[in-house]
Amino acid sequence: MEIRSRKEWVTGHLNYVLPDVERPYVYMYDPGPGHPATNCRYESVACAVLDARSVPRQGRFSATGFTLCEAGSAVDDFYDADQVTQRYYREVEDLALQLTGGRDAVVFDHLLREREKGRPALGFGRHGDGSRPAAVGRVHNDYSDAAGMRRLRMVKPLADAATPFLILNFWRPVLYPAIDTPLAVCAGDTVGPADWMAAEVIYPTRRGEIYLSRYSPHHRWYYYPEMGTDEVLVFKTYDSRADEPARMVPHCAFDDPSTPPDAPLRRSIEVRCLVTLA
């Protein structure tokens, strides 16, 4: 694989939802004949995605809702579920408390993703029965406002709903650096309430709700080229504090046009953690 030169930004074609349906839905598996996998359409928008390493001030967690952390791990196999749940979960909880100054942190799930062979057009990253997640090529946030509060009740059923809390995503490449199909994050302070559109996500055994994003020229996008396996991209997927400048961070995988054709297909793990702040 050739060594590529670093650019201050690249053009990413990011898929925003078109607001032409009242209530979007997305099946996270193949629902079978006669059942459309979704009722919404997307527009591919050519966006400048800035190299966040060249403008590190933009990675200020309080302002943008995302940051990059140097965080080695004692886990030697992220495909070993026992190592992940028994060791990595504790590492993530410790990092969450260091980053936020929170009172307590609870990891409640994780997901391994692999880019598909041949790099087909990016979608929601679910094919067949949905059991092999791939990169998600739709601009979205993992929780709507309603879903964020519902997650609090699921993780901490006795918690006072007035207590401020965060839900964070910890995104890390596994096996080798992420050169292919990196993850782009949008500065949360450039996103307004009108940019979100609640969508139902349907799994074989449950239903949930996320936010899809409408396009706005105010959105400011970043990525961290060639993230290493000892780096973690941390970003907010929910902040219960309404007065925060960055409550949620739209994110989306994209095909970096400068990726060498022989780059290994991206593999990553994402861990979701609920942090109580007071």
Secondary structure, 3 states (H helix, E strand, C coil): CCCCCCCCEEEEEEEEECCCCCCCEEECCCCCCCCCCECCCEEEEEEEEEECCCCHHHHCHHHHCEEEEECCCCCCCCCCHHHHHHHHHHHHHHHHHHHHCCCEEEEEEEEEEECCCCCCCCECCCCCCCCCCCCECCCEECCCHHHHHHHHHHHCCCCCCCCCEEEEEEEEECCCCECCCCEEEECHHHCCHHHEEEEEEECCCCEEEEEEECCCCCCCEEECCCECCCEEEEEEEEECCCCCCCCCCCEEECCCCCCCCCCCCCEEEEEEEEEECC
